[in-house]
């Protein structure tokens, strides 16, 4: 799998988890300490977040990191 595809999968999982919790992009961005536009770029697979950012997002969404990082997600 190429990195662009992987970024879209991870971003889609972030977006789905955020929406499932009823959290806005702005609120999650504030919760995890990232810019809201950067978070939007992550959700749409346009950004290449570091592991540190992915961990912050997973913590903010109260989900395990592996759930965001595994292509089949276990979800």
mmCIF file of the N, C-alpha and C atoms, coordinates in Angstrom:
data_MODEL
# 
_entry.id   MODEL 
# 
loop_
_atom_site.group_PDB 
_atom_site.id 
_atom_site.type_symbol 
_atom_site.label_atom_id 
_atom_site.label_alt_id 
_atom_site.label_comp_id 
_atom_site.label_asym_id 
_atom_site.label_entity_id 
_atom_site.label_seq_id 
_atom_site.pdbx_PDB_ins_code 
_atom_site.Cartn_x 
_atom_site.Cartn_y 
_atom_site.Cartn_z 
_atom_site.occupancy 
_atom_site.B_iso_or_equiv 
_atom_site.pdbx_formal_charge 
_atom_site.auth_seq_id 
_atom_site.auth_comp_id 
_atom_site.auth_asym_id 
_atom_site.auth_atom_id 
_atom_site.pdbx_PDB_model_num 
ATOM 1   N N  . UNK A 1 1  ? 0.855   -1.167 0.000  1.00 0.00 ? 1  UNK A N  1 
ATOM 2   C CA . UNK A 1 1  ? 0.000   0.000  0.000  1.00 0.00 ? 1  UNK A CA 1 
ATOM 3   C C  . UNK A 1 1  ? 0.903   1.234  0.000  1.00 0.00 ? 1  UNK A C  1 
ATOM 4   N N  . UNK A 1 2  ? 0.582   2.212  -0.836 1.00 0.00 ? 2  UNK A N  1 
ATOM 5   C CA . UNK A 1 2  ? 1.407   3.422  -0.876 1.00 0.00 ? 2  UNK A CA 1 
ATOM 6   C C  . UNK A 1 2  ? 1.032   4.368  0.269  1.00 0.00 ? 2  UNK A C  1 
ATOM 7   N N  . UNK A 1 3  ? 1.907   5.324  0.544  1.00 0.00 ? 3  UNK A N  1 
ATOM 8   C CA . UNK A 1 3  ? 1.712   6.194  1.704  1.00 0.00 ? 3  UNK A CA 1 
ATOM 9   C C  . UNK A 1 3  ? 0.483   7.084  1.572  1.00 0.00 ? 3  UNK A C  1 
ATOM 10  N N  . UNK A 1 4  ? 0.140   7.516  0.359  1.00 0.00 ? 4  UNK A N  1 
ATOM 11  C CA . UNK A 1 4  ? -1.057  8.343  0.182  1.00 0.00 ? 4  UNK A CA 1 
ATOM 12  C C  . UNK A 1 4  ? -2.311  7.578  0.561  1.00 0.00 ? 4  UNK A C  1 
ATOM 13  N N  . UNK A 1 5  ? -2.383  6.326  0.172  1.00 0.00 ? 5  UNK A N  1 
ATOM 14  C CA . UNK A 1 5  ? -3.535  5.499  0.527  1.00 0.00 ? 5  UNK A CA 1 
ATOM 15  C C  . UNK A 1 5  ? -3.602  5.315  2.038  1.00 0.00 ? 5  UNK A C  1 
ATOM 16  N N  . UNK A 1 6  ? -2.470  5.045  2.641  1.00 0.00 ? 6  UNK A N  1 
ATOM 17  C CA . UNK A 1 6  ? -2.414  4.841  4.084  1.00 0.00 ? 6  UNK A CA 1 
ATOM 18  C C  . UNK A 1 6  ? -2.846  6.101  4.836  1.00 0.00 ? 6  UNK A C  1 
ATOM 19  N N  . UNK A 1 7  ? -2.388  7.284  4.379  1.00 0.00 ? 7  UNK A N  1 
ATOM 20  C CA . UNK A 1 7  ? -2.783  8.546  5.013  1.00 0.00 ? 7  UNK A CA 1 
ATOM 21  C C  . UNK A 1 7  ? -4.289  8.752  4.927  1.00 0.00 ? 7  UNK A C  1 
ATOM 22  N N  . UNK A 1 8  ? -4.891  8.373  3.809  1.00 0.00 ? 8  UNK A N  1 
ATOM 23  C CA . UNK A 1 8  ? -6.345  8.508  3.662  1.00 0.00 ? 8  UNK A CA 1 
ATOM 24  C C  . UNK A 1 8  ? -7.090  7.556  4.587  1.00 0.00 ? 8  UNK A C  1 
ATOM 25  N N  . UNK A 1 9  ? -6.566  6.357  4.754  1.00 0.00 ? 9  UNK A N  1 
ATOM 26  C CA . UNK A 1 9  ? -7.199  5.394  5.659  1.00 0.00 ? 9  UNK A CA 1 
ATOM 27  C C  . UNK A 1 9  ? -7.143  5.910  7.095  1.00 0.00 ? 9  UNK A C  1 
ATOM 28  N N  . UNK A 1 10 ? -5.964  6.341  7.529  1.00 0.00 ? 10 UNK A N  1 
ATOM 29  C CA . UNK A 1 10 ? -5.804  6.858  8.889  1.00 0.00 ? 10 UNK A CA 1 
ATOM 30  C C  . UNK A 1 10 ? -6.693  8.082  9.086  1.00 0.00 ? 10 UNK A C  1 
ATOM 31  N N  . UNK A 1 11 ? -6.672  8.996  8.134  1.00 0.00 ? 11 UNK A N  1 
ATOM 32  C CA . UNK A 1 11 ? -7.494  10.198 8.239  1.00 0.00 ? 11 UNK A CA 1 
ATOM 33  C C  . UNK A 1 11 ? -8.976  9.896  8.295  1.00 0.00 ? 11 UNK A C  1 
ATOM 34  N N  . UNK A 1 12 ? -9.408  8.938  7.503  1.00 0.00 ? 12 UNK A N  1 
ATOM 35  C CA . UNK A 1 12 ? -10.818 8.542  7.523  1.00 0.00 ? 12 UNK A CA 1 
ATOM 36  C C  . UNK A 1 12 ? -11.221 7.962  8.866  1.00 0.00 ? 12 UNK A C  1 
ATOM 37  N N  . UNK A 1 13 ? -10.310 7.226  9.481  1.00 0.00 ? 13 UNK A N  1 
ATOM 38  C CA . UNK A 1 13 ? -10.587 6.660  10.796 1.00 0.00 ? 13 UNK A CA 1 
ATOM 39  C C  . UNK A 1 13 ? -10.670 7.754  11.858 1.00 0.00 ? 13 UNK A C  1 
ATOM 40  N N  . UNK A 1 14 ? -9.800  8.740  11.757 1.00 0.00 ? 14 UNK A N  1 
ATOM 41  C CA . UNK A 1 14 ? -9.855  9.874  12.685 1.00 0.00 ? 14 UNK A CA 1 
ATOM 42  C C  . UNK A 1 14 ? -11.198 10.584 12.530 1.00 0.00 ? 14 UNK A C  1 
ATOM 43  N N  . UNK A 1 15 ? -11.574 10.871 11.309 1.00 0.00 ? 15 UNK A N  1 
ATOM 44  C CA . UNK A 1 15 ? -12.830 11.578 11.040 1.00 0.00 ? 15 UNK A CA 1 
ATOM 45  C C  . UNK A 1 15 ? -14.033 10.782 11.545 1.00 0.00 ? 15 UNK A C  1 
ATOM 46  N N  . UNK A 1 16 ? -14.055 9.480  11.271 1.00 0.00 ? 16 UNK A N  1 
ATOM 47  C CA . UNK A 1 16 ? -15.176 8.639  11.699 1.00 0.00 ? 16 UNK A CA 1 
ATOM 48  C C  . UNK A 1 16 ? -15.274 8.586  13.228 1.00 0.00 ? 16 UNK A C  1 
ATOM 49  N N  . UNK A 1 17 ? -14.139 8.442  13.904 1.00 0.00 ? 17 UNK A N  1 
ATOM 50  C CA . UNK A 1 17 ? -14.150 8.381  15.372 1.00 0.00 ? 17 UNK A CA 1 
ATOM 51  C C  . UNK A 1 17 ? -14.586 9.714  15.972 1.00 0.00 ? 17 UNK A C  1 
ATOM 52  N N  . UNK A 1 18 ? -14.113 10.795 15.380 1.00 0.00 ? 18 UNK A N  1 
ATOM 53  C CA . UNK A 1 18 ? -14.493 12.131 15.869 1.00 0.00 ? 18 UNK A CA 1 
ATOM 54  C C  . UNK A 1 18 ? -15.984 12.349 15.716 1.00 0.00 ? 18 UNK A C  1 
ATOM 55  N N  . UNK A 1 19 ? -16.498 12.017 14.564 1.00 0.00 ? 19 UNK A N  1 
ATOM 56  C CA . UNK A 1 19 ? -17.935 12.193 14.312 1.00 0.00 ? 19 UNK A CA 1 
ATOM 57  C C  . UNK A 1 19 ? -18.774 11.287 15.202 1.00 0.00 ? 19 UNK A C  1 
ATOM 58  N N  . UNK A 1 20 ? -18.313 10.061 15.416 1.00 0.00 ? 20 UNK A N  1 
ATOM 59  C CA . UNK A 1 20 ? -19.042 9.118  16.277 1.00 0.00 ? 20 UNK A CA 1 
ATOM 60  C C  . UNK A 1 20 ? -19.162 9.661  17.700 1.00 0.00 ? 20 UNK A C  1 
ATOM 61  N N  . UNK A 1 21 ? -18.156 10.424 18.133 1.00 0.00 ? 21 UNK A N  1 
ATOM 62  C CA . UNK A 1 21 ? -18.185 11.027 19.464 1.00 0.00 ? 21 UNK A CA 1 
ATOM 63  C C  . UNK A 1 21 ? -18.906 12.371 19.476 1.00 0.00 ? 21 UNK A C  1 
ATOM 64  N N  . UNK A 1 22 ? -19.307 12.852 18.302 1.00 0.00 ? 22 UNK A N  1 
ATOM 65  C CA . UNK A 1 22 ? -20.004 14.129 18.222 1.00 0.00 ? 22 UNK A CA 1 
ATOM 66  C C  . UNK A 1 22 ? -19.112 15.325 18.511 1.00 0.00 ? 22 UNK A C  1 
ATOM 67  N N  . UNK A 1 23 ? -17.832 15.200 18.167 1.00 0.00 ? 23 UNK A N  1 
ATOM 68  C CA . UNK A 1 23 ? -16.864 16.263 18.432 1.00 0.00 ? 23 UNK A CA 1 
ATOM 69  C C  . UNK A 1 23 ? -16.571 17.012 17.134 1.00 0.00 ? 23 UNK A C  1 
ATOM 70  N N  . UNK A 1 24 ? -16.565 18.325 17.189 1.00 0.00 ? 24 UNK A N  1 
ATOM 71  C CA . UNK A 1 24 ? -16.233 19.126 16.011 1.00 0.00 ? 24 UNK A CA 1 
ATOM 72  C C  . UNK A 1 24 ? -14.724 19.092 15.770 1.00 0.00 ? 24 UNK A C  1 
ATOM 73  N N  . UNK A 1 25 ? -14.344 19.430 14.552 1.00 0.00 ? 25 UNK A N  1 
ATOM 74  C CA . UNK A 1 25 ? -12.914 19.528 14.227 1.00 0.00 ? 25 UNK A CA 1 
ATOM 75  C C  . UNK A 1 25 ? -12.247 20.545 15.142 1.00 0.00 ? 25 UNK A C  1 
ATOM 76  N N  . UNK A 1 26 ? -12.893 21.668 15.338 1.00 0.00 ? 26 UNK A N  1 
ATOM 77  C CA . UNK A 1 26 ? -12.327 22.723 16.168 1.00 0.00 ? 26 UNK A CA 1 
ATOM 78  C C  . UNK A 1 26 ? -12.098 22.243 17.599 1.00 0.00 ? 26 UNK A C  1 
ATOM 79  N N  . UNK A 1 27 ? -13.076 21.543 18.173 1.00 0.00 ? 27 UNK A N  1 
ATOM 80  C CA . UNK A 1 27 ? -12.948 21.071 19.549 1.00 0.00 ? 27 UNK A CA 1 
ATOM 81  C C  . UNK A 1 27 ? -11.833 20.042 19.683 1.00 0.00 ? 27 UNK A C  1 
ATOM 82  N N  . UNK A 1 28 ? -11.778 19.070 18.766 1.00 0.00 ? 28 UNK A N  1 
ATOM 83  C CA . UNK A 1 28 ? -10.724 18.067 18.834 1.00 0.00 ? 28 UNK A CA 1 
ATOM 84  C C  . UNK A 1 28 ? -9.353  18.714 18.667 1.00 0.00 ? 28 UNK A C  1 
ATOM 85  N N  . UNK A 1 29 ? -9.248  19.651 17.757 1.00 0.00 ? 29 UNK A N  1 
ATOM 86  C CA . UNK A 1 29 ? -7.973  20.346 17.553 1.00 0.00 ? 29 UNK A CA 1 
ATOM 87  C C  . UNK A 1 29 ? -7.517  21.029 18.839 1.00 0.00 ? 29 UNK A C  1 
ATOM 88  N N  . UNK A 1 30 ? -8.431  21.681 19.528 1.00 0.00 ? 30 UNK A N  1 
ATOM 89  C CA . UNK A 1 30 ? -8.087  22.318 20.804 1.00 0.00 ? 30 UNK A CA 1 
ATOM 90  C C  . UNK A 1 30 ? -7.715  21.280 21.861 1.00 0.00 ? 30 UNK A C  1 
ATOM 91  N N  . UNK A 1 31 ? -8.447  20.175 21.893 1.00 0.00 ? 31 UNK A N  1 
ATOM 92  C CA . UNK A 1 31 ? -8.196  19.120 22.881 1.00 0.00 ? 31 UNK A CA 1 
ATOM 93  C C  . UNK A 1 31 ? -6.798  18.521 22.734 1.00 0.00 ? 31 UNK A C  1 
ATOM 94  N N  . UNK A 1 32 ? -6.353  18.357 21.496 1.00 0.00 ? 32 UNK A N  1 
ATOM 95  C CA . UNK A 1 32 ? -5.077  17.669 21.270 1.00 0.00 ? 32 UNK A CA 1 
ATOM 96  C C  . UNK A 1 32 ? -3.924  18.619 20.949 1.00 0.00 ? 32 UNK A C  1 
ATOM 97  N N  . UNK A 1 33 ? -4.208  19.898 20.810 1.00 0.00 ? 33 UNK A N  1 
ATOM 98  C CA . UNK A 1 33 ? -3.149  20.882 20.618 1.00 0.00 ? 33 UNK A CA 1 
ATOM 99  C C  . UNK A 1 33 ? -2.589  20.960 19.213 1.00 0.00 ? 33 UNK A C  1 
ATOM 100 N N  . UNK A 1 34 ? -3.471  20.789 18.223 1.00 0.00 ? 34 UNK A N  1 
ATOM 101 C CA . UNK A 1 34 ? -3.042  20.966 16.834 1.00 0.00 ? 34 UNK A CA 1 
ATOM 102 C C  . UNK A 1 34 ? -3.941  22.002 16.171 1.00 0.00 ? 34 UNK A C  1 
ATOM 103 N N  . UNK A 1 35 ? -3.464  22.582 15.103 1.00 0.00 ? 35 UNK A N  1 
ATOM 104 C CA . UNK A 1 35 ? -4.236  23.547 14.337 1.00 0.00 ? 35 UNK A CA 1 
ATOM 105 C C  . UNK A 1 35 ? -5.414  22.846 13.667 1.00 0.00 ? 35 UNK A C  1 
ATOM 106 N N  . UNK A 1 36 ? -6.578  23.493 13.656 1.00 0.00 ? 36 UNK A N  1 
ATOM 107 C CA . UNK A 1 36 ? -7.780  22.848 13.077 1.00 0.00 ? 36 UNK A CA 1 
ATOM 108 C C  . UNK A 1 36 ? -7.621  22.564 11.584 1.00 0.00 ? 36 UNK A C  1 
ATOM 109 N N  . UNK A 1 37 ? -6.911  23.442 10.870 1.00 0.00 ? 37 UNK A N  1 
ATOM 110 C CA . UNK A 1 37 ? -6.698  23.189 9.442  1.00 0.00 ? 37 UNK A CA 1 
ATOM 111 C C  . UNK A 1 37 ? -5.783  21.989 9.225  1.00 0.00 ? 37 UNK A C  1 
ATOM 112 N N  . UNK A 1 38 ? -4.809  21.836 10.103 1.00 0.00 ? 38 UNK A N  1 
ATOM 113 C CA . UNK A 1 38 ? -3.926  20.670 10.042 1.00 0.00 ? 38 UNK A CA 1 
ATOM 114 C C  . UNK A 1 38 ? -4.729  19.397 10.326 1.00 0.00 ? 38 UNK A C  1 
ATOM 115 N N  . UNK A 1 39 ? -5.615  19.457 11.319 1.00 0.00 ? 39 UNK A N  1 
ATOM 116 C CA . UNK A 1 39 ? -6.461  18.297 11.617 1.00 0.00 ? 39 UNK A CA 1 
ATOM 117 C C  . UNK A 1 39 ? -7.358  17.957 10.430 1.00 0.00 ? 39 UNK A C  1 
ATOM 118 N N  . UNK A 1 40 ? -7.908  18.958 9.784  1.00 0.00 ? 40 UNK A N  1 
ATOM 119 C CA . UNK A 1 40 ? -8.724  18.708 8.577  1.00 0.00 ? 40 UNK A CA 1 
ATOM 120 C C  . UNK A 1 40 ? -7.875  18.042 7.492  1.00 0.00 ? 40 UNK A C  1 
ATOM 121 N N  . UNK A 1 41 ? -6.650  18.533 7.322  1.00 0.00 ? 41 UNK A N  1 
ATOM 122 C CA . UNK A 1 41 ? -5.758  17.930 6.324  1.00 0.00 ? 41 UNK A CA 1 
ATOM 123 C C  . UNK A 1 41 ? -5.449  16.472 6.668  1.00 0.00 ? 41 UNK A C  1 
ATOM 124 N N  . UNK A 1 42 ? -5.292  16.179 7.946  1.00 0.00 ? 42 UNK A N  1 
ATOM 125 C CA . UNK A 1 42 ? -5.080  14.794 8.363  1.00 0.00 ? 42 UNK A CA 1 
ATOM 126 C C  . UNK A 1 42 ? -6.302  13.960 8.004  1.00 0.00 ? 42 UNK A C  1 
ATOM 127 N N  . UNK A 1 43 ? -7.482  14.460 8.335  1.00 0.00 ? 43 UNK A N  1 
ATOM 128 C CA . UNK A 1 43 ? -8.717  13.714 8.080  1.00 0.00 ? 43 UNK A CA 1 
ATOM 129 C C  . UNK A 1 43 ? -8.935  13.422 6.598  1.00 0.00 ? 43 UNK A C  1 
ATOM 130 N N  . UNK A 1 44 ? -8.471  14.281 5.746  1.00 0.00 ? 44 UNK A N  1 
ATOM 131 C CA . UNK A 1 44 ? -8.663  14.075 4.310  1.00 0.00 ? 44 UNK A CA 1 
ATOM 132 C C  . UNK A 1 44 ? -7.437  13.482 3.622  1.00 0.00 ? 44 UNK A C  1 
ATOM 133 N N  . UNK A 1 45 ? -6.466  13.038 4.424  1.00 0.00 ? 45 UNK A N  1 
ATOM 134 C CA . UNK A 1 45 ? -5.299  12.362 3.875  1.00 0.00 ? 45 UNK A CA 1 
ATOM 135 C C  . UNK A 1 45 ? -4.332  13.262 3.144  1.00 0.00 ? 45 UNK A C  1 
ATOM 136 N N  . UNK A 1 46 ? -4.392  14.564 3.442  1.00 0.00 ? 46 UNK A N  1 
ATOM 137 C CA . UNK A 1 46 ? -3.499  15.516 2.775  1.00 0.00 ? 46 UNK A CA 1 
ATOM 138 C C  . UNK A 1 46 ? -2.260  15.823 3.603  1.00 0.00 ? 46 UNK A C  1 
ATOM 139 N N  . UNK A 1 47 ? -2.260  15.430 4.873  1.00 0.00 ? 47 UNK A N  1 
ATOM 140 C CA . UNK A 1 47 ? -1.121  15.698 5.753  1.00 0.00 ? 47 UNK A CA 1 
ATOM 141 C C  . UNK A 1 47 ? -0.487  14.378 6.165  1.00 0.00 ? 47 UNK A C  1 
ATOM 142 N N  . UNK A 1 48 ? 0.768   14.468 6.557  1.00 0.00 ? 48 UNK A N  1 
ATOM 143 C CA . UNK A 1 48 ? 1.515   13.301 7.000  1.00 0.00 ? 48 UNK A CA 1 
ATOM 144 C C  . UNK A 1 48 ? 1.852   13.497 8.485  1.00 0.00 ? 48 UNK A C  1 
ATOM 145 N N  . UNK A 1 49 ? 0.913   13.150 9.383  1.00 0.00 ? 49 UNK A N  1 
ATOM 146 C CA . UNK A 1 49 ? 1.136   13.421 10.798 1.00 0.00 ? 49 UNK A CA 1 
ATOM 147 C C  . UNK A 1 49 ? 2.240   12.548 11.390 1.00 0.00 ? 49 UNK A C  1 
ATOM 148 N N  . UNK A 1 50 ? 2.910   13.104 12.379 1.00 0.00 ? 50 UNK A N  1 
ATOM 149 C CA . UNK A 1 50 ? 3.925   12.333 13.095 1.00 0.00 ? 50 UNK A CA 1 
ATOM 150 C C  . UNK A 1 50 ? 3.224   11.349 14.030 1.00 0.00 ? 50 UNK A C  1 
ATOM 151 N N  . UNK A 1 51 ? 4.001   10.398 14.527 1.00 0.00 ? 51 UNK A N  1 
ATOM 152 C CA . UNK A 1 51 ? 3.467   9.460  15.511 1.00 0.00 ? 51 UNK A CA 1 
ATOM 153 C C  . UNK A 1 51 ? 2.993   10.223 16.745 1.00 0.00 ? 51 UNK A C  1 
ATOM 154 N N  . UNK A 1 52 ? 3.732   11.249 17.144 1.00 0.00 ? 52 UNK A N  1 
ATOM 155 C CA . UNK A 1 52 ? 3.332   12.047 18.307 1.00 0.00 ? 52 UNK A CA 1 
ATOM 156 C C  . UNK A 1 52 ? 1.936   12.637 18.124 1.00 0.00 ? 52 UNK A C  1 
ATOM 157 N N  . UNK A 1 53 ? 1.644   13.156 16.946 1.00 0.00 ? 53 UNK A N  1 
ATOM 158 C CA . UNK A 1 53 ? 0.332   13.745 16.674 1.00 0.00 ? 53 UNK A CA 1 
ATOM 159 C C  . UNK A 1 53 ? -0.739  12.653 16.644 1.00 0.00 ? 53 UNK A C  1 
ATOM 160 N N  . UNK A 1 54 ? -0.435  11.521 16.052 1.00 0.00 ? 54 UNK A N  1 
ATOM 161 C CA . UNK A 1 54 ? -1.404  10.424 16.012 1.00 0.00 ? 54 UNK A CA 1 
ATOM 162 C C  . UNK A 1 54 ? -1.723  9.942  17.428 1.00 0.00 ? 54 UNK A C  1 
ATOM 163 N N  . UNK A 1 55 ? -0.711  9.877  18.288 1.00 0.00 ? 55 UNK A N  1 
ATOM 164 C CA . UNK A 1 55 ? -0.936  9.474  19.680 1.00 0.00 ? 55 UNK A CA 1 
ATOM 165 C C  . UNK A 1 55 ? -1.829  10.491 20.388 1.00 0.00 ? 55 UNK A C  1 
ATOM 166 N N  . UNK A 1 56 ? -1.580  11.782 20.185 1.00 0.00 ? 56 UNK A N  1 
ATOM 167 C CA . UNK A 1 56 ? -2.414  12.818 20.794 1.00 0.00 ? 56 UNK A CA 1 
ATOM 168 C C  . UNK A 1 56 ? -3.864  12.705 20.330 1.00 0.00 ? 56 UNK A C  1 
ATOM 169 N N  . UNK A 1 57 ? -4.053  12.471 19.034 1.00 0.00 ? 57 UNK A N  1 
ATOM 170 C CA . UNK A 1 57 ? -5.408  12.346 18.499 1.00 0.00 ? 57 UNK A CA 1 
ATOM 171 C C  . UNK A 1 57 ? -6.096  11.115 19.084 1.00 0.00 ? 57 UNK A C  1 
ATOM 172 N N  . UNK A 1 58 ? -5.398  9.993  19.114 1.00 0.00 ? 58 UNK A N  1 
ATOM 173 C CA . UNK A 1 58 ? -5.974  8.766  19.677 1.00 0.00 ? 58 UNK A CA 1 
ATOM 174 C C  . UNK A 1 58 ? -6.353  8.983  21.141 1.00 0.00 ? 58 UNK A C  1 
ATOM 175 N N  . UNK A 1 59 ? -5.469  9.619  21.901 1.00 0.00 ? 59 UNK A N  1 
ATOM 176 C CA . UNK A 1 59 ? -5.773  9.906  23.305 1.00 0.00 ? 59 UNK A CA 1 
ATOM 177 C C  . UNK A 1 59 ? -6.989  10.817 23.429 1.00 0.00 ? 59 UNK A C  1 
ATOM 178 N N  . UNK A 1 60 ? -7.059  11.834 22.583 1.00 0.00 ? 60 UNK A N  1 
ATOM 179 C CA . UNK A 1 60 ? -8.189  12.754 22.613 1.00 0.00 ? 60 UNK A CA 1 
ATOM 180 C C  . UNK A 1 60 ? -9.509  12.078 22.287 1.00 0.00 ? 60 UNK A C  1 
ATOM 181 N N  . UNK A 1 61 ? -9.443  11.059 21.450 1.00 0.00 ? 61 UNK A N  1 
ATOM 182 C CA . UNK A 1 61 ? -10.645 10.311 21.058 1.00 0.00 ? 61 UNK A CA 1 
ATOM 183 C C  . UNK A 1 61 ? -10.883 9.089  21.954 1.00 0.00 ? 61 UNK A C  1 
ATOM 184 N N  . UNK A 1 62 ? -9.981  8.878  22.916 1.00 0.00 ? 62 UNK A N  1 
ATOM 185 C CA . UNK A 1 62 ? -10.074 7.733  23.828 1.00 0.00 ? 62 UNK A CA 1 
ATOM 186 C C  . UNK A 1 62 ? -10.137 6.400  23.095 1.00 0.00 ? 62 UNK A C  1 
ATOM 187 N N  . UNK A 1 63 ? -9.273  6.270  22.085 1.00 0.00 ? 63 UNK A N  1 
ATOM 188 C CA . UNK A 1 63 ? -9.170  5.015  21.356 1.00 0.00 ? 63 UNK A CA 1 
ATOM 189 C C  . UNK A 1 63 ? -7.709  4.600  21.296 1.00 0.00 ? 63 UNK A C  1 
ATOM 190 N N  . UNK A 1 64 ? -7.437  3.309  21.161 1.00 0.00 ? 64 UNK A N  1 
ATOM 191 C CA . UNK A 1 64 ? -6.035  2.885  21.062 1.00 0.00 ? 64 UNK A CA 1 
ATOM 192 C C  . UNK A 1 64 ? -5.413  3.332  19.742 1.00 0.00 ? 64 UNK A C  1 
ATOM 193 N N  . UNK A 1 65 ? -4.131  3.635  19.794 1.00 0.00 ? 65 UNK A N  1 
ATOM 194 C CA . UNK A 1 65 ? -3.410  4.089  18.601 1.00 0.00 ? 65 UNK A CA 1 
ATOM 195 C C  . UNK A 1 65 ? -3.524  3.063  17.476 1.00 0.00 ? 65 UNK A C  1 
ATOM 196 N N  . UNK A 1 66 ? -3.439  1.776  17.818 1.00 0.00 ? 66 UNK A N  1 
ATOM 197 C CA . UNK A 1 66 ? -3.471  0.742  16.782 1.00 0.00 ? 66 UNK A CA 1 
ATOM 198 C C  . UNK A 1 66 ? -4.758  0.806  15.971 1.00 0.00 ? 66 UNK A C  1 
ATOM 199 N N  . UNK A 1 67 ? -5.838  1.277  16.581 1.00 0.00 ? 67 UNK A N  1 
ATOM 200 C CA . UNK A 1 67 ? -7.108  1.360  15.867 1.00 0.00 ? 67 UNK A CA 1 
ATOM 201 C C  . UNK A 1 67 ? -7.018  2.360  14.702 1.00 0.00 ? 67 UNK A C  1 
ATOM 202 N N  . UNK A 1 68 ? -6.238  3.414  14.895 1.00 0.00 ? 68 UNK A N  1 
ATOM 203 C CA . UNK A 1 68 ? -6.038  4.392  13.819 1.00 0.00 ? 68 UNK A CA 1 
ATOM 204 C C  . UNK A 1 68 ? -4.993  3.899  12.811 1.00 0.00 ? 68 UNK A C  1 
ATOM 205 N N  . UNK A 1 69 ? -4.022  3.149  13.296 1.00 0.00 ? 69 UNK A N  1 
ATOM 206 C CA . UNK A 1 69 ? -2.870  2.795  12.471 1.00 0.00 ? 69 UNK A CA 1 
ATOM 207 C C  . UNK A 1 69 ? -3.023  1.502  11.680 1.00 0.00 ? 69 UNK A C  1 
ATOM 208 N N  . UNK A 1 70 ? -3.984  0.662  12.028 1.00 0.00 ? 70 UNK A N  1 
ATOM 209 C CA . UNK A 1 70 ? -4.143  -0.616 11.355 1.00 0.00 ? 70 UNK A CA 1 
ATOM 210 C C  . UNK A 1 70 ? -5.122  -0.452 10.200 1.00 0.00 ? 70 UNK A C  1 
ATOM 211 N N  . UNK A 1 71 ? -4.710  -0.799 8.976  1.00 0.00 ? 71 UNK A N  1 
ATOM 212 C CA . UNK A 1 71 ? -5.599  -0.603 7.832  1.00 0.00 ? 71 UNK A CA 1 
ATOM 213 C C  . UNK A 1 71 ? -6.975  -1.254 7.991  1.00 0.00 ? 71 UNK A C  1 
ATOM 214 N N  . UNK A 1 72 ? -7.039  -2.462 8.554  1.00 0.00 ? 72 UNK A N  1 
ATOM 215 C CA . UNK A 1 72 ? -8.357  -3.064 8.755  1.00 0.00 ? 72 UNK A CA 1 
ATOM 216 C C  . UNK A 1 72 ? -8.962  -2.613 10.062 1.00 0.00 ? 72 UNK A C  1 
ATOM 217 N N  . UNK A 1 73 ? -8.152  -1.959 10.881 1.00 0.00 ? 73 UNK A N  1 
ATOM 218 C CA . UNK A 1 73 ? -8.578  -1.238 12.059 1.00 0.00 ? 73 UNK A CA 1 
ATOM 219 C C  . UNK A 1 73 ? -9.155  -1.999 13.212 1.00 0.00 ? 73 UNK A C  1 
ATOM 220 N N  . UNK A 1 74 ? -9.571  -3.202 13.012 1.00 0.00 ? 74 UNK A N  1 
ATOM 221 C CA . UNK A 1 74 ? -10.238 -3.879 14.085 1.00 0.00 ? 74 UNK A CA 1 
ATOM 222 C C  . UNK A 1 74 ? -11.556 -3.235 14.422 1.00 0.00 ? 74 UNK A C  1 
ATOM 223 N N  . UNK A 1 75 ? -11.969 -2.290 13.564 1.00 0.00 ? 75 UNK A N  1 
ATOM 224 C CA . UNK A 1 75 ? -13.235 -1.612 13.849 1.00 0.00 ? 75 UNK A CA 1 
ATOM 225 C C  . UNK A 1 75 ? -14.181 -1.752 12.680 1.00 0.00 ? 75 UNK A C  1 
# 
